[in-house]
Amino acid sequence: MFDHLFDWIKAVLGDKYKYSRGMWVDHASLSDEFICALHQAGGMAPDVDDRRPRYRLILLGPSNGREHTIQVQSDMDSLAQAALGDTVPCGAASVRAAGEPMGPGYTTENRAWFSLDLEVLY
């Protein structure tokens, strides 16, 4: 499931982001990069054959780049909108945003970030 959702996110965002399974490790080679981190976040117990795992998605702009806040927000809004459409990861019945995007926030490195919880119905 994780891999299918990750591939779906990459299809929506494209090559603009560096992708991380779970927490990213910030270092100098990433300072000018946009980062997308996906974390598995549990979810409800399976109901018969239905599984509804939740994932937390975090998008971050480049270091010392508060000016990228609007771009990161726009990309997150695109993902939230895609989660309401018909295109879903392989094997999934639907992807739904479990709420609205949260942010902006700023890391110690001054990266603008937004997060969104997604629920996937398998």
WOPECOR-V206302 format. One record per backbone hydrogen bond with DSSP energy under -1.0 kcal/mol. CO is the residue of the C=O (numbers start at 1). NH is the residue of the N-H. If there is no record, write none. Layout:
co = (CO CO)
nh = (NH NH)
//
This chain:
co = (1 2 3 4 5 6 7 8 9 10 18 20 20 27 28 30 31 34 35 36 37 38 39 42 47 50 51 53 54 55 56 57 58 59 60 65 66 68 69 70 71 72 73 74 75 76 77 78 79 81 82 89 94 96 97 102 105 107 109 110 111 112 113 114 115 116 117 118 119 121 121)
nh = (5 6 7 8 9 10 11 12 13 14 36 22 38 30 31 33 63 18 60 20 58 22 56 54 50 47 122 120 41 118 39 116 37 114 35 68 69 72 73 74 75 76 77 78 79 80 81 82 83 84 85 92 121 119 99 115 113 110 64 65 107 61 105 59 102 57 98 55 96 93 94)
//
